[in-house]
């Protein structure tokens, strides 16, 4: 029997948590579903990642209102994926911030990504009728920008390609806490379908160079304490390398995509099969790794049709 496509079989509600990762800093997490970060400044609040729909965003807002009544002034989107950005309208933020590269990807592939992810994650897109359209930033940056929430300084940076070409991280220097988006995951598979395997480890090293005391990752539990941060960075690097290395070997000898799939299963299943969304991510990860190993630097656009064709070819 063929497996349910992507996360179509994952219909159970997830337990959410709202964890303080530093003074006035919180991570909204949901058992492997997309996380959201919250930064409370002197005068207002910055949210990092919007969630997939306004319905899900309102769950985050409820948590924010349990700790502060300050207005939400800024929304930072670490990359362009639909599950991260399409809930943006619920926050009413005056400034919506993305890297310039991420904005370019909304323009290039935002509509296709929306249709693709809608098919992959039906549970996350409940209430999708409220989504007003693609989410566009009001402000972009190339390498870095600084926002002051009153006296609280927040640095938003592009530290290298990883999960996408336009990934941003958010650093709060007074607390030594970083919000990394999907560059870092904890006990959750990395989605690499639009990624850059060869750059990912260097980007993780750039994150580690800040020596954060806590990280709010893209998925999984909040990482509080340097030991937990180090373990998550190492596990993320291992996941990415363990996916790419066997594919590169297959591609170098002219092997097929299906052979690459079998090689990755042999390498990754023993270590990562209990990770959240592992089965969902694996086919997309293998397909992208196979392209990169054959010299395709710019990830091909995923469409709902391409998703299904790839899934059928690899999963049966």
Residue pairs with C-beta under 8 A, 6 or more apart in sequence:
2 312
2 315
2 316
3 9
3 279
3 315
5 119
5 120
5 307
5 308
5 311
6 119
6 120
6 121
6 280
6 307
6 311
7 120
7 121
7 122
7 123
7 124
7 277
7 280
8 119
8 120
8 122
10 123
10 280
11 122
11 123
12 123
13 123
14 30
14 31
14 32
14 33
15 30
15 31
16 28
16 29
16 30
16 31
16 59
16 63
17 27
17 28
17 29
17 30
17 221
17 222
18 26
18 27
18 28
18 29
18 63
18 66
18 67
19 26
19 27
19 29
19 221
19 222
19 224
20 26
21 27
21 177
21 214
21 215
21 216
21 222
21 223
21 224
22 172
22 175
22 176
22 177
22 213
22 214
23 174
23 175
24 39
24 40
24 41
24 152
24 175
25 37
25 38
25 39
25 40
25 172
25 175
25 177
25 214
25 216
26 37
26 38
26 40
26 63
26 64
26 67
26 216
27 35
27 36
27 37
27 38
27 179
27 216
27 222
28 35
28 36
28 37
28 38
28 59
28 60
28 63
29 35
29 219
29 220
29 221
29 222
31 276
32 187
32 188
32 219
32 220
32 276
32 277
33 124
33 219
34 49
34 51
34 52
34 83
34 84
34 124
34 218
34 219
35 49
35 216
35 217
35 218
35 219
35 220
36 47
36 48
36 49
36 50
36 51
36 60
37 47
37 48
37 49
37 170
37 179
37 216
38 45
38 46
38 47
38 48
38 60
38 63
38 64
39 45
39 46
39 47
39 48
39 149
39 152
39 154
39 170
39 172
39 179
40 67
40 68
40 70
40 149
41 70
41 148
41 149
41 150
41 151
41 152
41 154
42 149
42 150
42 151
42 152
43 70
43 73
43 149
43 150
44 70
44 71
44 72
44 73
44 74
44 149
44 150
45 64
45 68
45 70
45 71
45 72
45 73
45 74
45 149
46 72
46 73
46 74
46 75
46 76
46 147
46 149
46 154
46 170
47 60
47 64
47 72
47 74
47 75
47 76
47 91
47 93
48 75
48 76
48 78
48 170
48 179
48 181
48 216
49 76
49 77
49 78
49 84
49 179
49 181
49 218
50 57
50 75
50 77
50 84
50 85
50 86
50 87
50 88
50 90
50 91
50 135
51 57
51 59
51 60
51 83
51 84
51 86
51 87
52 82
52 83
52 84
52 86
52 87
52 117
52 121
52 124
52 125
52 128
53 86
53 87
53 124
53 125
53 126
53 127
53 128
53 130
53 131
54 87
54 89
54 90
54 127
54 130
54 131
55 87
55 126
55 127
55 130
56 87
56 124
56 127
57 87
57 88
57 89
57 90
57 91
58 90
61 72
61 90
61 91
64 72
72 91
72 92
72 93
73 93
73 94
73 95
73 149
74 93
74 94
74 95
74 96
74 97
74 147
74 149
75 88
75 91
75 93
75 95
75 96
75 97
76 97
76 98
76 156
76 168
76 170
76 179
77 84
77 85
77 88
77 96
77 97
77 98
77 102
77 135
77 137
77 168
78 84
78 102
78 167
78 168
78 169
78 170
78 179
78 180
78 181
78 182
78 183
78 218
79 98
79 102
79 105
79 163
79 164
79 166
79 167
79 168
79 181
79 182
80 98
80 102
80 103
80 105
80 106
80 109
80 110
80 113
80 164
80 166
81 113
81 117
81 164
81 182
81 194
82 110
82 113
82 114
82 116
82 117
82 118
83 117
83 121
83 124
84 181
85 106
85 135
86 114
86 128
86 131
86 134
86 135
87 131
88 96
88 135
89 130
89 131
89 132
89 135
94 138
95 138
95 139
95 147
96 135
96 136
96 137
96 138
96 139
97 137
97 138
97 139
97 140
97 141
97 145
97 147
97 156
97 168
98 106
98 137
98 139
98 140
98 166
98 168
99 140
99 141
99 142
99 158
99 166
99 167
99 168
100 140
100 141
100 142
100 166
101 158
101 164
101 165
101 166
102 137
102 140
102 164
102 166
102 167
102 168
103 136
103 137
103 140
103 166
104 166
105 164
105 165
105 166
106 134
106 135
106 136
108 301
109 301
109 302
110 134
111 134
112 301
112 302
112 303
113 301
113 302
114 134
115 303
115 304
116 302
116 303
116 304
116 306
116 307
117 124
117 125
118 125
118 128
118 304
119 304
119 307
119 308
120 280
120 307
139 145
141 156
141 158
142 158
143 157
143 158
144 155
144 156
144 157
144 158
145 155
145 156
146 153
146 154
146 155
146 156
147 153
147 154
147 156
148 154
152 172
152 174
153 172
153 173
153 174
154 170
154 171
154 172
155 170
155 171
155 172
155 173
156 168
156 169
156 170
156 171
157 168
157 169
157 170
157 171
158 166
158 167
158 168
158 169
159 167
159 169
159 183
159 203
159 206
159 207
160 167
160 199
160 202
160 203
160 206
161 167
161 195
161 196
161 199
161 200
161 203
162 182
162 183
162 195
162 196
162 199
162 200
162 203
162 204
163 181
163 182
163 183
163 190
163 191
163 192
163 194
163 195
163 200
163 218
164 194
164 195
164 196
164 299
165 194
165 196
165 298
165 299
167 181
167 182
167 183
167 203
168 181
169 178
169 179
169 180
169 181
169 183
169 207
170 178
170 179
171 177
171 178
171 179
171 210
171 212
172 178
175 213
175 214
176 210
176 211
176 212
176 213
176 214
177 212
177 213
177 214
177 215
177 216
178 207
178 210
178 212
178 214
178 215
178 216
179 215
179 216
180 207
180 215
180 216
180 217
180 218
181 218
182 190
182 191
182 217
182 218
182 219
183 200
183 203
183 204
183 207
183 218
183 236
184 204
184 207
184 215
184 217
184 218
184 223
184 232
184 233
184 236
185 217
185 218
185 219
185 220
185 232
185 235
185 236
185 239
186 217
186 219
186 220
186 221
186 223
186 232
186 235
187 220
187 221
187 235
187 275
187 276
188 217
188 218
188 219
188 220
188 275
188 276
188 277
189 239
189 272
189 275
189 276
189 277
189 278
189 280
189 281
189 282
189 285
190 236
190 239
190 240
190 243
190 281
190 285
191 277
191 280
191 281
191 284
191 285
192 240
192 243
192 281
192 284
192 285
192 288
192 289
193 281
193 284
193 285
193 287
193 288
193 299
193 302
194 288
194 299
194 302
195 240
195 285
195 288
195 299
196 292
196 297
196 299
197 240
197 243
197 244
197 288
197 289
197 292
198 244
198 292
200 237
200 240
201 237
201 240
201 241
204 233
204 236
204 237
207 215
207 233
208 230
208 233
211 226
212 226
212 229
213 224
213 225
213 226
213 229
214 222
214 223
214 224
214 225
214 229
215 222
215 223
215 229
215 232
216 222
216 223
217 223
217 232
219 276
219 277
220 232
220 276
223 229
223 232
238 271
239 268
239 271
239 272
239 275
242 264
242 267
242 268
242 271
242 272
243 264
243 267
243 268
243 285
243 286
243 289
244 289
244 292
244 293
245 267
246 260
246 263
246 264
246 266
246 267
247 260
247 263
247 264
247 286
247 289
247 290
247 293
248 289
248 293
249 263
250 256
250 259
250 260
250 263
250 290
250 293
251 260
251 290
251 293
251 294
252 293
257 286
257 287
257 290
257 313
257 314
258 313
258 314
260 286
260 289
260 290
261 282
261 283
261 286
261 314
264 282
264 285
264 286
264 289
265 282
268 278
268 282
272 278
283 310
283 311
283 314
283 315
284 302
284 307
284 310
286 314
287 310
287 314
288 299
291 299
291 300
300 306
